[in-house]
Amino acid sequence: MSQSKKILITGVTGLVGYAAYTHLAAQPERYEVYGLDRQRAMSARTPGAWRNEIPDERFHLCNLTDFDGIRAAVAGMDVVVHLAADPKGDGWESLRDNNLIGAYHIFETCAEAGVQRIVAASSITVSQGHRAMEPYKAMAERRQVNIPAAIQPVTVDIPATPRGLYAATKVWAESLGQVYAHQHNLSCILLRIGQVDRDWPRPPRGSDVFVSQRDVVGLIEACINADESVRFDIFYALSNNDMRWADMEHARQVVGFVPQDRAEDGFDYDAALTGGP
């Protein structure tokens, strides 16, 4: 039997982080999972029923600005799943410390420690400019009459179109991935994660960029286990939504991931948008 992979998840008390932790930790024959976060309490963005059950010996209490603390946490890891960030973008100082300096600390310490791969969170917001253009705007707003029969999806080969500082910091993370893949031979995979399913009811808008917990975690796991020939890549992380305008075929071709869910499962977005029953 092959040896289990040692995996560190940063931002582990967040929605995606803890969902990924619980999924991977449930497979101890395959993964030895650790977590890192600046607090032990669960993020306010997680469902209220969630409780942090990570053992003390598997949890690192550490701020992203603490280079030495991160260095100690990544030591001996095979893969680091980097999800920690300031998700709100309320102020420059927080974005600078968490999304810029923090991301650099993760990539630098991983390269220093000989980590095999980083799977890091980018964001669907790096493509916000595309979402504001037709026909993608019509898809986001579910204006069926304005949506052509054939749509050319937005792929990762098309330049990013951030429209805010938070999104710009995620372009920085993608750029770091390129640098460390080419200069340090560190396998770097970035995920442009959509609007993650938290709980019910879902908002009436957002079906174009929806991603279920199962799908985002499934893509993370597929990237963890991607062939070692994958040195740098970017994937959109979305479910199989009717109005999805971003490409998921690339993830299928490279890491074999196919989303299992769709925004419209169990929810009538069109009725909600029109005020119907």
Buried (B, 14 or more C-beta within 10 A) or exposed (E): EEEBBBBBBBBBBBBBBBBBBBBBBEEEEBBBBBBBBBEEEBBEEBEEEBEBEBEEEBBBBBBBBBBEBBBBBBBEBBBBBBBBBBBEBEEEEBBBBBBBBBBBBBBBBBBEBBBBBBBBBBBBBBBBBBBEEEBBBBBBBBBEEEBEEEBEBBBBEEEBBBBEBBBBBBBBBBEBBBBBBEEBEBBBBBBBBBBBBEEEEBEBBBBBBBBBBBBBBBBBBBBBBBEEEBBBBBBBBBBBBEBBBBBBEBBBEBBEBEBEBBBBEEBEBBEBBEEEE
